[in-house]
Amino acid sequence: MLNAGSFFDAFPETLRLLVATAPYWIPVFLFVFAWMLWRRYLEIDYISKMEWIVLEVKLPLDILKSPLAMEVVLTALFQSNPGNPYERWFQGRVTRWSSLEIVSHEGDVRFYIRILAGFKNLVESRIYSQYPGVEVKEVEDYVGEVEYNGPDGEWNVWGIQYKLKKPDAYPIKTYVDYELDRQTFREEQEAAKVDPLVSIIEFFSTIGRGEQLWLQILVRASKKEFRVPNTWFGKQDWRGEGKELIAKLREEGKTDIVKALERSISKHGFDVGIRAMYVAKSDVFSMGRTNGLRVAFEPFNSEVYNAFGRVDGTDSEEPFKNINWDFSGGILEWKFERTHKAKKRTFDAYCARSWFYQPYKNRRAPFILNTEELATIYHFPGRVLETPSFVRVGTKKSVPPVNLPI
């Protein structure tokens, strides 16, 4: 057995070995490090050349489609082609991603979808085919209205991120479980349904002058793999993990969640990152508004299924504004600066819609949701939502534009 003395006595020999072999391992280390930096540069350069657009979707007063229609729309965002090896390794190509967004401008709630310009016709035609009465138009990016320059600026911000509490294979409670899965509804039937998304939109409609709430759901065709236990190189995707979970739960007699799992792994899976921000003029900024974002996804949670948790949000610097820094010392000043940097990074990452890649690659790995789960947390609500400030089309459109490519 190796005792403490012999353990430390081994260090000089180890150091001599490292020095002796340095001509061999140092070049390899430097090459790998340089390659990683070069790959990072290529990726950032590739992403910087992408052309993005923002589509706003306005809904008619009498839309009666279930979230099933949104599942069809979401399949247009499933762009799984990562390119050939040369494009990936020497041009920095990345898998395309999109952003599904719900935004409140002083209480006016709006739906946005940010996509690559090349997919505009595909996404528009898919939306019109499922929601004939909507109005879809390209608009200026709303984030350009705000500039965050720190605690002394015109705007103040606060952000939060969300996560899943259980492994990815566990599905969340979806619109099918809420019995919202019919193709269309009679008006009286729909009014009796419970749509968990309504609570988010209702909260978004409560803010006032100088305030905005931003919710961003970033999606990318999933390529997530997991190491198979008790193997060195064996890997499986999220469906393989789901099949193992199904076998385990079936033995435990949990038939309800087994049915949900079987339905889940039959659909497209997306890597997902979700963040939200409260943005307000400094003179009206209120930390009380952040409480609604902290609990925004709780209506989707279930003890039996999966549930959304949250990552701690960016703190407010308000408690430190009146501190005499010369008297208090450096600890509070350090925390003040750290808070500002966290806010700045979260704000910039939101504006860039960056999560999966540089320049703001998130330290927290994305989780996986399938089309059914995504359609549950992001869909166009019908008459069940009667929020007065919810932005809708004034008159119903019966058909999409005749010149829209299909």
N, C-alpha and C positions, 0 to 999 in steps of 0.2 A: 504493500500500500504506500502511495506517495505521500510523505509527510510535508509539513510546511517548509522545512529547511531545504529538502531536495527539490521542492517546487520552485523556490526562488533561485536555487543554485543552477537550475536549468536555463535561466534567462540568458546568461552570457553566451552559452552555446547556441541558443536560438538567434541571438543578435549576430553572432559570427556567421551563422548560416545565411541570414538575410543579407548581410554585407557581401558575402562570397557569391551569392546568386543574383545580386543586384543587376549586373549587366543583362540578365535574362528577363527578370520580371518588371524592372522599371520601364523598358521600352513598351512592353505589353500594356502596362498600366496607363502610360501616357497615351498610347494609341487608342485604348478604349475610352479614356476621358475625352480626348480630342474628338473622337467619333460621336460621342454623346452630345458634346457641344455643337458639333456640325449638324447633327440630326435636329437638335432643338432650333437652330437657326433656320434650317430648311422648312420645318413645320410652321414656324412663325411667319416666314416669308410666304409660304403657300396660303396660309389662312388670311394674311393681309391682302391678298389679291382676290379673295372671294367677294362677289357682288351680292349684297343682301337687299331684300325689300321687306316692308311691313304691310301686311294686309289687315284692314279693319273689316269686321263682319257685323253688319247691323241686321237685327232680326225683326220680322213683322210682328204685329200684335197677336196673331192667332196661330203661331207655329205650334204644331202638335206632334212633332216627331219625338221618338224616344232616343236615348243615348246610343241605341243600335246604329242609327244613322251616322253618328260621329265615328263609330268603329270603321265604317267604310271610308270616311274621309282620312282617318289616321293611316290607313294602309298606303296612301299616297306619300306619306313621310317615311316609309320604311325603305330607305335607300341603303342597301347592305353592301354594295360593291365598294371594296376598299382600294380598287385599282390593282394593276399588276405589280410585281416586285420592284421593277425599276422605278415606277411612279412613287411607290411607298418609301423606298430606301434612298433614292437619289433625287427625288423631286419634293419630298415632304408631304405627299398626298395623305389626307386623312379621310375617315368615313364621314359623310355629310351628316349634319344634324340640323334640327329646327327648334323653334321655341313657341310654345303655346302660352298665351298671356291673357290675364284678366287685369284690367287697370281701372282705377277710379280717379277721375279728375274732379275734385271738389264735390264728390258724390255722384257724378255721372259715370256709370259703369259701362265699360266697353270691352269687347273681345278683339284680340289681335293674334295674328299668326306671323311670325318672322321666319322667312324661308330664303333659300338661294333664288336669285332672279330667274334662273333657268327652269325652275319648277313652278313658276307662277301659273301658267296655263293649266298644268296638271292639277294643281291644288284648287284653283278656281272652279274648274269643270267638275271636280269631285264634290265640292261644296254645293254648287248649284244643282247637281244631280240628286243630292240627298235633301237639300233644303231649298226648294224652288222659289220660296218667297223672300229669300234674304237679299241683301245688297252687299257686294264685296268690292272694295276699292283699295288701291294702293295709296298709302298716306305717308307723310313724313314721320320719322321715328320720334315718338313722344319723349324719349329720354333726352333729346336735344334741348328741351325746354328748361332743363335743370342743370345747374353747375355747382358741384360741391367743392368748396375751397377751404373747408375747415370750420372751426367753431365761430370764427368772426365773419363768416360769409353770409350771403343772403339766404341760403338754404341750409337746413339741417337734415340729416338722414339717420335711419336706423334699419338694420337688416337682420335676417334670420334665415337659417337653412333647415331643411327637414330630412328625415331618414326613416327607414323601416325598423321597427323594434325586433322583428323576427327575421330569420333567414329569408332570402329572396323567394325561395320556392313557395312559401306560404302566401296565398293570395289575400288581397284585401276584400272586404265585403263590397260587392259590385252592384251595379244597377239591376242585374238579374236577381240578386238576393233581395233587392228592394222592390221587386216586381214592377220594374219600369221597362221591361224588355219587349213590350208589344210594339209593332211597327208604327201604329198610330193610336190615338186615344180619342174617345169622345170627351168633350170638354168637362163634363161632370165626373168622368172617371179620372181624368188627369188631376183635377183639383183635389182628389182624395189621396193622391200619392204623396210619398215623403221623399223628396229629392234632397240629399245631404249637401249638394252644391249650393242650394238656395241660401243656407246660413252664411256662406262666404260672401255671396253677392249682397245680401241684406246688410252685412257688416260694412262692406265697401261703400254702400250707399249712405252711410251715416256721417261721413266726414264733411268738413265745411270749407270755407274760404281759405285759400292758400295751402290746402292739404292734398296729397295724392297717396294712393296705395297701389303698389305694383306687385303682381304675382307672376312668376316665371316658371314654366315647366319645360326644361330642356330635354329633348329626346333624340336618341341615336339608335339605329338598328343594333341590337345587342350582339356583342361578340365575346361576352364575358364567359370565362372558363374557370373551373374549379379543379384543384388537384384531387384525384381520387385517393381516399385514405388507404394507407398501407401499401402505396406504390411510390416509385421514384418519379416516373414521368407520365403516368396515366392522368388524363384530363377528361372532363365531361362538361357539357354546357348546362345551362340552367334547367333545361328539360330533363337531363339525366338526373340532376339533383331532385327534381320534382317527382320523377318515377320512384326514386328510392324512398322519398317521403310518403308517397302514396302507399307503397308496400308496408311501411311501418305503421301508418295510421289505419290501414285496413285491418291489420292484426289487432289493433287496439279498439276496433269497432266504431271508429269515428267516420260514419258513412257520409254525413253532410259535407264535411270539408274535403273528403276524398272526391266527391262529385265535382266540387269547385276546382280542385287541383287538376282533375282529368280534363275539365273544360279549359283550364288556364293554359296547360302545356300544349294544347292544340292550336294556339293562336300565336301571332307574331309577338316577339318580346322586344322591348326597348330598354336600353340603358337610360336611366332617368336621373336628373338632378333638379331639385326644387328649391328655390329661394324666394323670399318676399322682402319688400322694402316699404317703410313708411317715410315719405318725403314731404317736407313742409317748410314754409317760410319760417325763418328763425323766430319771428315774433309770435307765431301761433303754434309752434312745435310743442307737442304734449306727449310725454312718455305713456300716458294713459291709453293712447291709441295702440301702442304696441301689444297690449294684452290680447286684443282681438287676433293679431297675427300669431301669437304664441299658441292659441287654441284653435286656429283656423281649420285644421284637418281632423280635429277630434270627432266630428260627426261621422267620419268614414271609419272610425276605429271599432274593433270588435275583439273581445277576449279570446274568442274561438279562432278567428281568422288572424290576419296580420293587422298591424296598427302603425300609424305614423307617430314618430317622435320628433323632437326638434333638437337642433344643435344650438347651443347658447348664442344669442344674438349679440350684435355689437352694442356695447354699453353706451349710455349717454354721458357726455361730458358735463351736463348741467350741474351735477353736485359739486363740480370742481371750479365753476366759473368765478366764484367769489373768494377763492382761497388766496391768501397772501403767500405767493410762492417763495419769496425771500425768507419768510419766517418758517414755513412748514417743512422745508427741505426738499430733497430730490425724489422721494418715493412717490408722492402724489403727482409730481410733475411728470415722472416717468409713466405713470398710469394714464395721465391725461394724453400724453403723446401716443401711447400705445392704442388708446381708444380711437383717436383720430386716424391713425394708420389703418386700423381694422375697418373703420367706416369707409375710408377712401378706397381700400382694396375691394370691399364688398360692392360699393357703388360702381366702381370701374368695371368689375367683373360682370355685374348685372348689365351695364350698358353695352359691353362687348359680347354679351351672351356667351361667356366663356366658362366652361366647366370641365369638359373632357380633354382639352388641349391647352397649350400655351396661347396667350401670355398669362392667363390666370387659371392654370390647371388646378382643379380643386384637390386639396389634400385628402378629402374624403371621397372614397370610391363611389361611383354611381350605383344605384340599386336598380332592380329590374321590375318593370310593370309590363303586362301585355296590353293589347289593344282594348280589351274589355275593361281593364282596370283604369287605363288612361281615359277612356270615354266616360268613366264614372266621375273622375275628378275634373274633367274638362269637356263640357258639352254645351250646346245652346239650349237653355231652358225655355219652356213654353209658357202657357198661361198660368201655370202653377206659381209663377213669379210675377207679382203685381207691384214691384217696387216702382214708385212714381218716377224716380230719376234714372231708371234703367233705359239706356239709349236703344230705341227701336226704330225701324223704318216706319214712316208715317202711312204709306200706302203699300199694299201688298203687290209684289211683282209675281206674275204668273209664270214667266219663263225667263231663262237666262238670256244674255245678249246673243243675237243670232250669229255674230261673227266670232264667237269664242271657240277656239280649237278644242277638239275633244281628244 
